[in-house]
Amino acid sequence: MGFSGPRGTPVQGPNLDALQHRAYMGSDPHMARDDMTDVHQRIDDEVKSSPVLLFMKGTPVFPQCGFSAAVVQILSQLGVKFKAVDVLKDPEIRSGIKDYSQWPTIPQLYVKGEFVGGADIVREMFENDELAAFFAEKGIALETA
């Protein structure tokens, strides 16, 4: 007997990846928690090691989504030096960062270890002339062209 997928389309069997994931998560909860702890530790190390850090899709030179591109453009326009982490290269970081920050979307901007927000918040702060003042308050130098 098959399963029904989207719009009633027949599916030959259950999604094995989902079943394997559930089995893994249920088999040894400490192991799964340790993996998450490792991911959170890696993220925490990144956040603490860079004064301005952007978790984004793609790279500053080649962003892979419009929201990431918008934040890169804003930071560049302000003259902020920042480190970027491409979440597309590491699925654990991509999912772990959302849990770490309790924020559901990417990009995510951190300044001096503090989560600032995603693209909408960064854009709003920039448009309201609050972002440059925020960086100054945090002791982050802005390079003028």
Backbone as CSV, one residue per row, in Angstrom:
resi,resn,N_x,N_y,N_z,CA_x,CA_y,CA_z,C_x,C_y,C_z
1,MET,0.847,-1.180,0.000,0.000,0.000,0.000,0.886,1.235,0.000
2,GLY,0.622,2.172,-0.919,1.411,3.385,-1.008,0.841,4.480,-0.132
3,PHE,1.580,5.560,-0.038,1.170,6.725,0.730,0.767,7.828,-0.240
4,SER,-0.027,8.757,0.220,-0.391,9.895,-0.613,0.529,11.056,-0.301
5,GLY,1.022,11.669,-1.356,1.879,12.827,-1.205,1.084,14.091,-1.458
6,PRO,1.767,15.177,-1.817,1.072,16.425,-2.106,0.058,16.229,-3.224
7,ARG,-1.102,16.798,-3.070,-2.188,16.744,-4.056,-2.611,15.308,-4.370
8,GLY,-2.440,14.401,-3.402,-2.888,13.031,-3.571,-2.025,12.183,-4.476
9,THR,-0.850,12.666,-4.874,0.022,11.872,-5.736,0.536,10.672,-4.965
10,PRO,0.585,9.516,-5.616,1.038,8.321,-4.902,2.531,8.379,-4.594
11,VAL,2.879,7.918,-3.438,4.269,7.830,-3.011,4.510,6.363,-2.678
12,GLN,5.612,5.816,-3.131,5.875,4.394,-2.969,6.121,3.984,-1.526
13,GLY,6.628,4.852,-0.724,6.919,4.509,0.664,7.205,5.763,1.452
14,PRO,7.462,5.595,2.738,7.740,6.768,3.565,9.079,7.395,3.197
15,ASN,9.248,8.626,3.570,10.505,9.339,3.364,11.545,8.733,4.305
16,LEU,12.472,7.985,3.741,13.450,7.288,4.584,14.353,8.252,5.331
17,ASP,14.681,9.391,4.710,15.527,10.351,5.421,14.841,10.813,6.700
18,ALA,13.550,11.108,6.609,12.816,11.549,7.797,12.745,10.437,8.830
19,LEU,12.498,9.213,8.366,12.436,8.088,9.301,13.798,7.823,9.939
20,GLN,14.846,7.885,9.146,16.186,7.684,9.685,16.520,8.773,10.700
21,HIS,16.123,9.997,10.396,16.376,11.105,11.323,15.646,10.863,12.638
22,ARG,14.374,10.474,12.553,13.610,10.207,13.773,14.224,9.055,14.552
23,ALA,14.656,8.037,13.844,15.277,6.895,14.517,16.568,7.320,15.198
24,TYR,17.347,8.139,14.512,18.596,8.622,15.089,18.327,9.474,16.326
25,MET,17.386,10.398,16.181,17.089,11.290,17.298,16.509,10.514,18.479
26,GLY,15.751,9.461,18.195,15.135,8.691,19.262,16.043,7.626,19.834
27,SER,17.060,7.235,19.081,17.892,6.123,19.520,18.766,6.490,20.706
28,ASP,19.327,7.640,20.696,20.180,8.078,21.792,20.080,9.591,21.922
29,PRO,19.142,10.072,22.725,18.945,11.510,22.808,20.183,12.268,23.257
30,HIS,21.045,11.639,24.044,22.269,12.319,24.475,23.202,12.540,23.295
31,MET,23.242,11.571,22.398,24.094,11.701,21.234,23.619,12.870,20.361
32,ALA,22.326,12.946,20.104,21.791,14.036,19.298,22.034,15.367,20.003
33,ARG,21.843,15.399,21.296,22.055,16.628,22.057,23.531,17.017,21.999
34,ASP,24.437,16.038,22.079,25.864,16.339,21.994,26.216,16.928,20.641
35,ASP,25.608,16.370,19.567,25.852,16.925,18.243,25.388,18.365,18.187
36,MET,24.206,18.648,18.754,23.695,20.006,18.743,24.594,20.899,19.589
37,THR,25.064,20.377,20.705,25.964,21.142,21.543,27.242,21.473,20.772
38,ASP,27.745,20.511,20.005,28.932,20.759,19.193,28.681,21.857,18.170
39,VAL,27.521,21.816,17.524,27.174,22.842,16.534,27.046,24.192,17.219
40,HIS,26.361,24.218,18.348,26.210,25.481,19.078,27.561,26.004,19.535
41,GLN,28.450,25.114,19.923,29.788,25.548,20.337,30.548,26.140,19.161
42,ARG,30.439,25.507,18.004,31.087,26.039,16.801,30.535,27.423,16.451
43,ILE,29.214,27.556,16.535,28.585,28.845,16.248,29.029,29.879,17.268
44,ASP,29.008,29.498,18.535,29.410,30.406,19.608,30.848,30.868,19.421
45,ASP,31.728,29.950,19.041,33.129,30.308,18.782,33.229,31.335,17.649
46,GLU,32.446,31.122,16.586,32.438,32.077,15.464,31.941,33.442,15.920
47,VAL,30.826,33.439,16.652,30.216,34.697,17.103,31.180,35.478,17.990
48,LYS,31.886,34.777,18.866,32.795,35.443,19.799,34.117,35.858,19.149
49,SER,34.462,35.252,18.024,35.774,35.519,17.424,35.777,36.702,16.454
50,SER,34.614,37.193,16.080,34.553,38.289,15.109,33.692,39.423,15.643
51,PRO,34.211,40.650,15.594,33.405,41.781,16.075,32.085,41.933,15.308
52,VAL,32.127,41.708,13.999,30.914,41.769,13.179,30.877,40.494,12.339
53,LEU,29.814,39.741,12.521,29.693,38.440,11.860,28.328,38.323,11.211
54,LEU,28.323,37.880,9.962,27.081,37.693,9.226,26.966,36.241,8.789
55,PHE,25.958,35.559,9.293,25.608,34.238,8.787,24.693,34.486,7.604
56,MET,25.108,34.009,6.442,24.384,34.340,5.216,24.372,33.156,4.265
57,LYS,23.555,33.265,3.242,23.536,32.278,2.167,24.434,32.810,1.064
58,GLY,25.537,32.092,0.825,26.514,32.518,-0.154,27.646,33.288,0.506
59,THR,28.322,34.080,-0.296,29.449,34.875,0.183,29.166,36.348,-0.107
60,PRO,29.904,37.257,0.528,29.688,38.676,0.233,29.871,39.014,-1.256
61,VAL,30.787,38.325,-1.915,31.020,38.568,-3.333,29.937,37.921,-4.201
62,PHE,29.399,36.785,-3.735,28.394,36.058,-4.509,27.265,35.576,-3.599
63,PRO,26.435,36.518,-3.109,25.317,36.118,-2.242,24.332,35.232,-3.011
64,GLN,23.742,34.286,-2.299,22.826,33.331,-2.921,21.358,33.608,-2.600
65,CYS,21.078,34.717,-1.959,19.684,35.115,-1.763,19.625,36.626,-1.647
66,GLY,18.483,37.174,-1.978,18.314,38.618,-1.979,18.453,39.244,-0.610
67,PHE,18.008,38.539,0.428,18.092,39.087,1.782,19.546,39.181,2.232
68,SER,20.324,38.141,1.938,21.751,38.182,2.265,22.438,39.293,1.483
69,ALA,22.086,39.424,0.208,22.676,40.472,-0.630,22.360,41.854,-0.066
70,ALA,21.137,42.043,0.419,20.736,43.344,0.961,21.561,43.710,2.193
71,VAL,21.783,42.748,3.088,22.556,43.030,4.299,24.013,43.309,3.942
72,VAL,24.573,42.541,3.019,25.949,42.785,2.566,26.061,44.186,1.984
73,GLN,25.086,44.595,1.187,25.108,45.920,0.573,25.060,47.020,1.638
74,ILE,24.209,46.839,2.640,24.102,47.835,3.716,25.414,47.934,4.483
75,LEU,25.973,46.793,4.873,27.235,46.802,5.625,28.356,47.429,4.794
76,SER,28.382,47.101,3.524,29.409,47.659,2.638,29.233,49.159,2.462
77,GLN,27.999,49.604,2.319,27.724,51.033,2.159,28.157,51.814,3.399
78,LEU,27.984,51.206,4.578,28.409,51.864,5.823,29.918,51.775,6.037
79,GLY,30.581,50.880,5.304,32.018,50.698,5.473,32.367,49.809,6.657
80,VAL,31.518,48.849,6.946,31.738,47.935,8.071,32.542,46.733,7.586
81,LYS,33.656,46.478,8.262,34.398,45.246,8.001,33.683,44.130,8.747
82,PHE,33.420,43.018,8.059,32.712,41.923,8.695,33.193,40.593,8.149
83,LYS,32.975,39.574,8.948,33.257,38.205,8.529,31.924,37.581,8.157
84,ALA,31.926,36.776,7.100,30.710,36.093,6.669,30.896,34.588,6.784
85,VAL,29.829,33.913,7.197,29.790,32.455,7.235,28.708,32.015,6.256
86,ASP,29.114,31.235,5.265,28.181,30.727,4.257,27.486,29.486,4.813
87,VAL,26.224,29.636,5.195,25.486,28.523,5.800,25.159,27.436,4.781
88,LEU,25.251,27.742,3.492,24.963,26.736,2.478,26.056,25.671,2.402
89,LYS,27.226,25.993,2.908,28.335,25.036,2.890,28.291,24.064,4.061
90,ASP,27.446,24.344,5.066,27.403,23.495,6.258,25.962,23.381,6.769
91,PRO,25.283,22.287,6.429,23.884,22.118,6.837,23.685,22.169,8.356
92,GLU,24.669,21.723,9.123,24.543,21.775,10.584,24.506,23.224,11.073
93,ILE,25.364,24.056,10.508,25.365,25.480,10.867,24.067,26.127,10.388
94,ARG,23.623,25.755,9.195,22.402,26.345,8.632,21.196,26.118,9.542
95,SER,21.050,24.914,10.068,19.916,24.658,10.963,20.242,25.079,12.391
96,GLY,21.479,24.911,12.807,21.864,25.230,14.180,21.803,26.703,14.513
97,ILE,22.072,27.566,13.523,22.068,29.004,13.795,20.667,29.484,14.143
98,LYS,19.662,28.858,13.546,18.277,29.248,13.832,17.907,28.906,15.268
99,ASP,18.398,27.778,15.740,18.142,27.367,17.121,18.976,28.214,18.083
100,TYR,20.203,28.472,17.707,21.130,29.250,18.543,20.558,30.637,18.846
101,SER,20.018,31.283,17.822,19.520,32.654,17.971,18.037,32.719,18.309
102,GLN,17.359,31.585,18.159,15.900,31.578,18.270,15.277,32.519,17.238
103,TRP,15.893,32.581,16.057,15.423,33.414,14.957,15.292,32.510,13.732
104,PRO,14.150,32.505,13.054,13.889,31.481,12.041,14.507,31.703,10.670
105,THR,15.102,32.851,10.431,15.561,33.126,9.073,17.049,33.456,9.014
106,ILE,17.560,33.386,7.810,18.939,33.742,7.491,18.826,34.791,6.399
107,PRO,19.604,35.856,6.455,20.827,36.092,7.204,20.580,36.500,8.656
108,GLN,21.658,36.392,9.426,21.652,36.824,10.823,22.943,37.600,11.082
109,LEU,22.780,38.785,11.659,23.916,39.649,11.941,24.204,39.672,13.440
110,TYR,25.490,39.500,13.789,25.961,39.562,15.175,27.012,40.657,15.274
111,VAL,26.913,41.456,16.324,27.899,42.503,16.576,28.372,42.361,18.013
112,LYS,29.680,42.168,18.157,30.303,41.992,19.484,29.559,40.914,20.291
113,GLY,29.223,39.814,19.618,28.582,38.684,20.279,27.089,38.816,20.468
114,GLU,26.519,39.942,20.080,25.087,40.192,20.271,24.335,40.006,18.955
115,PHE,23.255,39.225,19.002,22.415,39.055,17.826,21.663,40.362,17.566
116,VAL,21.831,40.905,16.365,21.176,42.152,15.996,19.838,41.863,15.324
117,GLY,19.844,40.964,14.354,18.617,40.618,13.656,18.889,40.129,12.254
118,GLY,17.807,39.983,11.514,17.883,39.546,10.135,17.810,40.725,9.181
119,ALA,17.532,40.424,7.928,17.548,41.447,6.882,16.568,42.574,7.153
120,ASP,15.359,42.252,7.589,14.356,43.301,7.814,14.778,44.267,8.917
121,ILE,15.314,43.725,10.001,15.736,44.576,11.117,16.934,45.429,10.722
122,VAL,17.904,44.813,10.050,19.085,45.565,9.612,18.668,46.672,8.646
123,ARG,17.788,46.337,7.712,17.315,47.336,6.745,16.574,48.474,7.460
124,GLU,15.715,48.133,8.404,14.967,49.152,9.136,15.904,50.066,9.938
125,MET,16.880,49.465,10.607,17.844,50.270,11.364,18.622,51.198,10.426
126,PHE,18.995,50.684,9.267,19.740,51.484,8.296,18.886,52.645,7.789
127,GLU,17.646,52.343,7.403,16.757,53.378,6.866,16.416,54.436,7.902
128,ASN,16.415,54.065,9.181,16.119,55.018,10.254,17.378,55.671,10.818
129,ASP,18.499,55.503,10.142,19.784,56.052,10.560,20.189,55.611,11.962
130,GLU,19.803,54.395,12.341,20.149,53.850,13.649,21.341,52.896,13.591
131,LEU,21.609,52.346,12.416,22.627,51.297,12.318,24.038,51.860,12.513
132,ALA,24.359,52.963,11.883,25.693,53.564,12.040,25.928,53.933,13.503
133,ALA,24.909,54.488,14.155,25.031,54.841,15.576,25.211,53.594,16.431
134,PHE,24.523,52.514,16.069,24.653,51.253,16.798,26.094,50.739,16.706
135,PHE,26.661,50.769,15.506,28.051,50.321,15.343,28.999,51.211,16.141
136,ALA,28.783,52.508,16.116,29.630,53.432,16.876,29.530,53.138,18.369
137,GLU,28.320,52.905,18.848,28.104,52.576,20.261,28.842,51.301,20.671
138,LYS,28.932,50.359,19.721,29.612,49.088,19.984,31.125,49.176,19.738
139,GLY,31.596,50.350,19.308,33.027,50.527,19.083,33.504,49.957,17.747
140,ILE,32.602,49.818,16.790,32.954,49.303,15.486,33.207,50.491,14.550
141,ALA,34.421,50.557,14.024,34.793,51.655,13.134,34.139,51.483,11.769
142,LEU,33.704,52.597,11.202,33.146,52.603,9.860,34.179,53.243,8.950
143,GLU,34.494,52.561,7.865,35.482,53.084,6.906,34.746,53.871,5.846
144,THR,35.135,55.102,5.661,34.522,55.917,4.617,35.330,55.795,3.343
145,ALA,34.619,55.862,2.227,35.288,55.689,0.922,36.069,56.901,0.511
